[in-house]
Amino acid sequence: MDNKKKNMMPNYINMVTDDVEMTIYINKMKNPADLLKKLYILRNDESLNNQEKNEKAKEIISDFMR
């Protein structure tokens, strides 16, 4: 494989050989156990009402997906 034809970016790799072109998209995710832990703690927090819990859950999930 010719190194000049290899394009590397953070979330995708495009490799070209004589007879094959391959593109691989990579999505690095954070640890799902941390997400579950944060949501479990939020669920058991009695100082917040349901609407506040929903807003915090949205923030936690959007942070996880970044």
N, C-alpha and C positions, 0 to 999 in steps of 0.2 A: 504494500500500500504506500502510495506517495504521500509523504507528510504535508506537502503543500496543499493537497486536496482535502485534508482533514480540518473541519471547522468545529471548534469547541467553544460553546457558550455555556453559561451556568446551568441552563435548564434544557439544553438540547445538544445532541451530537449528531453530525452528519458525516458519514464515512462513505467514500467512493473508491471502488476498486475497478479493475478492468471489466468485470461482468456484473457487478452488483453495486447498487446504491442503497444505503441503509440510513434511516433517520430514527434516532431514539430520543424520545421525550422523557425527561426525568422530573419527577415531582418529589422533592424531599419533604417528608412529613415529620412532625415532632412526635414525641413519645405519647401514644394514646392513653397510657396509664396515667400520665400527668393530667390529661384532659378529664378523665373520669374522676380523679381525685378532687380536682377543683370543682367540678360540677356536684360531686357528692357533698363536699363541704358547704357549697352554696345552698344545696337542697335542705340541709339541716340547720341553716342559719335562720333562727326564729325572729331576728330583729328586722328582717326585711319582709315586705308584703310580696304577693305573687307577681305584681307588675315590675317591681324593682328586681326581683329574682330573674324574671324573663330578660330584662335589659342587661343585667350582669352576665347571664348565660350567653346572650348574643355577643357580648364583648369577648368573653372567654373563647367562644367558638371561632369568631373571626380572627382573633389573635393566633389560634391554633392553625388556621388555614393559611396564614401568611407565610 
